[in-house]
Amino acid sequence: MEQNGTFIITRQRQEEQELIVSAYYEDGKAVELSCFCPEETELLGSIYIGKVKNIVKNIEAAFIEIEGGILCYYSLREQEEPLYIKEKTGSRLSPGDELLVQVNREAVKTKAPAVTCNLNFPGKYLVLTTGEKKLGLSSKLSKEEKERLRAIAEPFLTGEFGVIVRTNAAQAPEELLREEFERLSSICRKVLTAGKHQSCFSRVYREPPAYAAGIRSLKKESLSRIITDDLEIYETLSEYLLTYQPEDRGKLRFYTEESPDLNRLYKVASSLKAALQERVWLKSGAYLIIQPTEALTVIDVNTGKYDGRGKSRETFLRINLEAARETARQLRLRNLSGIIVVDFIDMEEEADKKALMELLEQELLKDPVKTVLVDMTPLGLVEITRKKVRKTLKEQAKAGKIMLDNFKPTC
């Protein structure tokens, strides 16, 4: 069974509760997982007419209420230009002001959701913004591609929107980029117009479902097929792809086999269960211990069952390189974010440390979420940062009250 570049979306039943689980596979392994309850309101990416409840000057922030009485954090440090719904004198934000805001970070642990007035409309190749009306290019693009894409995208800048060119735009033909720009521009104009005519707290724009947004972030050359066994999800994805990614519509498949079902064929539930465990075994017999805390995530590399044959220097380097590959996969798989500290097995030779850091950096580049390899401290601890956007897989599972032993497919 070919799994490379396969994106799976399936519905699972647990007693009286249903969950939608998505998984993306590369090299025969799951590298991305997410789960959520269909009944839950997805906030991330949605645009609301919010009302300023109060200003907290000492933390340079405002709290803005949106639909359902949800209070959201709004940073005043960003010095964004507020998108007021009603005309007002002066530009300073005040309690009672109504403005158009977009949720740009989900509630994480004890932190409230965050909102911004810099509205973003992401596509597969471009992101349209209403904030800084300039051109941005992904740092992962080659110098040659940046020059080519700059020449294509600069004419898009008419003072109405800003444009960010994504990594996926590499090698993309000019026609596709122009078509997506027109599509995103149309959506943005409709949202800005609708915001002037709707009541306070209402939602003006809803992001596609999380599993559809997950497809959008994947590298175009890696994605080979999209498979679901749920008719409702299939129809939703079909509509999404026709609207936003018509070039990928042909990759969508509806799985109809009763045995084995999609969950068992791709071991979706077992992959999810393993990704929620603290210990991750490596082929060498070594293992990782992954422990998220309130402030950061700690990953400890242990020699475990390794039998100790061979020279210790070569052994420790081999285990650390294997652990580096798995660490990069686990960050993406579990959607770990913020500060991550990895305690690899101690190595004395600078050449070995350099080899480890170079490999880890290359592995982290595969992650579609911005991930930065900071440095190795004098104590040999490796520091990584990863952008916070969605909840971690563990938090998603907790919100869905997942008990994996009870998973049953709905089909």
N, C-alpha and C positions, 0 to 999 in steps of 0.2 A: 504493500500500500504506500503510495507516494504522499508524503506529508509536507514536503518542503514548499513554503510559500502558501500554505493553506490556512484560511480564516474560517473558523467554525462558530456558528451561533445556534444554540439549542435551548429549549425551555425545559427546566427541571421542576419536579414537584416534590415538595417535602411536607408531608401531612396535609394541612389546609393551605399551605403557602406555595406560590409559584415563584421561580427565579429564572431570569434570563442570564445565561452564561456564555461568554465569548472567549475563544482561545485562538491564538495565532501560532503556527508551527514553522520553525526553521531547522533544517538539518535533523529532522525527526524528533525534535523536542519542542515543547510549549515554551515560547519566549514572552508571551503576553497573555494575561488572564484578567477577566473582570466579571463581576456578577452584581445584579441589582434586582430589586422588586419592580415589576411592571407598574404597580400602583403608585410607587413613589414619584413625586414631582422632581424632575431633573432641573436643577438650578443652573449648573455651569453652562455659560454661553448664552443663557436667556437674557432678554432685554426687557426692562420694566420701567414704568413711570414711578419713580420713588419719591418719597417726601423726607426732607431732612428733619430728624427728630431732635438732635442736639449736636453741638460742636464741643469737642474736648481739646482745648488749646494746648494743654501740657504734653499731649502725645501727637499733636498736629493731625487730628483725625476728626471725621464726622461720622455719625451713625445714621444710616438712611433706611427707612422702612419700605419694604416692597410687599407684594401680594402675600396674604396669609399672616400678616403681622411679623414677618421675619425681619430682624434688624441686621444690617450689613455694615461692615467696616469700609470706610472710604478715606483713603490717605490724602491729606492736604499737602503733603511734601512733594507729590508728583507735579503740582502746579498745573493741573489740567484745566482746560477751558470748559466750565460746566455747560451742559446742553439743557438750558432752561426750557420748560414747557410754556411758561407764561413770561411775558416781558417784565423786566424789573429794572429799577435804577441801580446802577453800580454793579460790580462784578463779584463782590464778596458774598460767599455762601452764608445763608442765614437759616435758622430753624423755620420750618414751614415752606421753604422753597421746594418746588416740584421740578424734577429733572429726569432726563433719560439716562439710565445706568445699565451696565451689563455686568453680570456675575462673572468674574474672572478667576475666582478661586472658591472651591467648595469649602464648607465648614470642615476644619481639620482639628480633631481632638477637642480642645476647649475653645478654639478660636472660631469666631463668627465667619460666615461667608464674606468675601471681599467683593466690592464692586468698583467699576471705573466708568468715567465718561468718555474714555477713548474706546469707542465701539470697534470691535474686530469682527470681520466676516471672513473666516478661513475657507479656502478652497484647497484643491489638491496641489496646485502649483503656486498660488498667490494667497496673500492675506490682505484684505482691504481694510484700512483704518480711517477713522474720522478725526483722529488726534493730530499727530505730526504729519503734515501733508508732504512727505518726502519719500524717497526711494531707499529701501533697505534690502540687503542681499544676505542670504544665509552664509555664515562663516565656513560651512562645510563644502561650499562650491569651489571648484578649481578657479585659478586666475583667469583662464581662457573662457570658462563658462560665465564668470562674473562679467567679463567684458561683453560677451555676446548678449547676455540677458539684460544688462544695463541699457544697451542700444535698443532692445525691444521694449523694455518697460518704461523708459524715461518719457516717451510720448503719452503714457497713461496719466502723467501728472499734470493736471489742468488747474490745480488749486482746490479741487473739490474733495479729493481723497488722498491718503497716503497709500503706498503699496510696499509690501514686503514680499520678496521672491523667495520661495521655499526651496529646500534641497531637492525636492522632487522635480523641480523645473529643469534640472540638468538634462540636456539632450532633448527636451520637449520642443516640438515645432512651434513656431511663432503663432500659427493659426490657433492652436489649442490655448495658448496663453491669452490671446485676444478674446477668444470665446468665453473663457472663464472670467476675465476682467469685466466683460459686458454683463455676464450673469450676476456676478457679485455686486456690481454697480447698481443694477436694477433692484436687487434685494435691499441694498442699503438705502436707496432713495425711498422705497416703499415704507421701510421702517421709520425713517425720519419724518415722513409725511403722516403716517399713522399715529405717531407719538403726539401730534398736535391735536388729535381729535378723540383720544380715549381718556377714560377717567383715571384718577390717581390710583396707584397700586396695581393697575392692570398690566398683564404681560403683553408686550407689543410684538415680540419675536421669540420663537422657541427653536433652540438648536435641534438638529436631528438626533435621534436616540444615540446613546453612548456607543452602542456597538457599531452604528454607522459612522460616527465620528472616528472610531478606532480604525476603520478601513481607510479613511482619508489621510491618516498620519503615516500609513505604511509606505515604504519605498516602492515606487511603481514597478521597478525591475524585479522586485522580490515576490510580489503578490501574483500567484498563479490561479487560484480558485477561491471562491466564497461559497460555503455550503451551509444550508440550514435544512432542518426537517420539520419546520413549523410554517404552515401556510401563511399565517398573519405576518410573521417576521419576513418571509420571502416576499410578500407583496409590498411591505414597507421598504425593504432593501431595494426592490426593483424600482419603485418610485424615486427613492433617494438617488440611486445610481443614474437613472435617466435624467434627473434634474441637475445633479452636481458632478457626476463622473460618468458621462455617457460612454466614454472609451473603455470603461471597466464593466459595463452591463453584461457583456458576453461571458464574464468569469463567474457569474452567479449560477448556482446549481441548487435544485430542490431534491433532497434525498428522500427516496420513497421506500427503501428496503426495510422490512420489518425485523430481519435478523441477518447480521447483527445491527442493532440500532446505532444511530450516530454517536451517542454517548459512549457505548462500549467499543465501537470501531476506533475512535480516537482517544479513548480513555480520558474523557473530559473530567469526570468526577474525581478519578484517582489523581489526575494532574493537579486539580484544585486542592484536594486533600493534602498532597505532598507539599504544595506551595504555602500551606498554612502551618507547617511543622517548623520547629525551631532548628532541627538538625538536618543538614543536607549532606548525604554521603557522596564521595567522589569515587571514580573507578579505581584509583590507586589504593583505596582503603582509608584514606584521610577523610576528614569531614569539616564542614563549616558549621558554626553556631551563630545564628542570626537573631539578635535581640534588639528590637526597637524600644527606645525609652522616650520620655517626654521631650528631651532636648535633642537627642541624636540617635542614630542606629549604629550598633556595634556589631562587627563581624569578626569572629575569631577563627583562625585556621589551625586545625589540630592534625597531627600525624595519624591518630586513630589506629586502625588495624594494619597500617603499613608494616611489613615484616622487617624493615631495617637493612635489607640487603643492599650492597653497593656502597659507594663512598658517600659520606654524609653531605658534602657540599653539593654534589650532583643530585642527590636525593631531595634535599630541601628545595633546590631550585626547581626540580621537576614538579614537586608537589605545589609549590607556590605558583608556578605558571598555570597548572591545572586549576588551582583555586581562583586565580585571577579571571580566567575565562568564565568559571561558574559564578563568581561574584557579580560580574557584569550582567550575566543572564538573570540572576536572582533580583537585582535592582529593578530591572525592567519587568520581570515576571510578577513581582510582589508590589510594584509601583512604590518602592521606597523612595523617600525624598528628603530634602533638607540636608543636614550634615551626616555623612556616613564615615565611620572610622574603621579601617580594616587592619587587624593585627595578624600579619603574615608570620610565618616561621622565620626566626632571626637568621640573617645571612651576613657574613663578614665581608665578602668580596664586593667592591663597588661595581664591578662588571655585572655581577649577578643582580644587584639591585637595579641597575640601569636596564637590564633585559626585562626584569619584572615590570618596571614602570612603563616601558615602551609597549609591551604586550597589552597591559591593562588599558593604556590610553587608546590603542587600536580597537580593543573590544568595546570600550565605552562609546566610541564613535558610531557604533551600530544602533545606538539608542536614539529613537526619534525625539525623545524628551531631552532638553538641554542638560548635559551632564559634564561636569568639569573635574578633571583629576588635578587636585591642588598641589600636593607635594608629599614627600615622606619626611616625617619629623625626625629629630635626632634620636628618638627612642625607637625608630623603625616603624611607626604607625603611619599608615597611608590615609590621607584625607581626601574625601570626594564630596562634591555637592551636586545635588540633582534638584531641578526645579519642581516646586510644589504646585500641582494643578488639581488633580483628583484625589480622592481618598485612597489610602493604601488598600491592597487586597484584603488585609486583615480587618480593616475598618468596614469595608464593603460587606465582608462576611458577617461581621458583628451586627451591622445594621439589618442584614437579611436573616439574622438568627439562624445561621447555617449549621446544621448537624449533618455532616457529610455521609455518615453511615446510613442515613435514611433517604438519601437521594434516589429518586425514581424518575425516569424519563416520562414525559407526558404523552408521547406518541406511541 
